[in-house]
């Protein structure tokens, strides 16, 4: 049992199967956990159940919010909750002094509240140790969608991967292994070199419209509008677009619909297609982050 973990009060507010796996791990490590947003029968006996976000947040040293986070209306994602969980500024202000918030990706209002009340905010979704491991179920889930939404095999298909970050790289590698002809579209010379080394064709974003007429499937990983109306007008109408970027994605879905192109927005696949594996990523990351950050806070207080 780690001494840092055993003396802090942690609130787990909302989430899905991933957070339940994390919750069980925290309990096993001796963390005092208060939970809301889950049915009582799904919560370990050693956790404290409360019915409101306010009760969970009060005097908590660590607040763990879901990986998908909180939407623009301040509704916390909570798939098991019987009613909406709303996060308020008062909830944040009620956290213990020098508290820590852990979330996948935060909205601007949460960043503002955290700064206002001198709370450390950790957004973990872009951390390599999380993002690289999450790219595995994302790639597998994306390929599953492609197989379900097309009448052809991945093998010998002409497939474009737009963007070559963590998800794009893992996806391109998996597609190559299945025998696809893969074109990686990126404006980064470093990423282009890596894609070439993997045996992929490469091109840049400016030429995307020239690539689309010959494609069977296009995967987008860039969270900006790259597949716009002008670009889509050149696309093969039988092509399927699978957009893996954060909502609203990088595709003009209205234009795709008008043009008769099937386009699917599929963010957040790890929690949908492989929640146990995605939960283990949190287990391997969050306790260590808590120990590191809370130890740094303690050290800062002592030095102060």
Secondary structure, DSSP 8 states (H G I E B T S, - for coil): --HHHHH-EEEEESB-HHHHHHHHHHHHTT-EEEEESS-GGGS-TTSEE-SSHHHHHTT-SEEEE-SS-B-TT-EE-BTT-SS-EE--HHHHHTS-TT-EEEESS--HHHHHHHHHTT-EEEE-TTSHHHHHHHHHHHHHHHHHHHHHH-SS-STT-EEEEE--SHHHHHHHHHHHHTT-EEEEE-S-HHHHHHHHHTT-EEE-GGGHHHHHTT-SEEEE--SS--B-HHHHTTS-TT-EEEE-SSTT-SB-HHHHHHHT-EEEE---HHHHH-HHHHHHHHHHHHHHHHHHHHHHHHHHHHH-
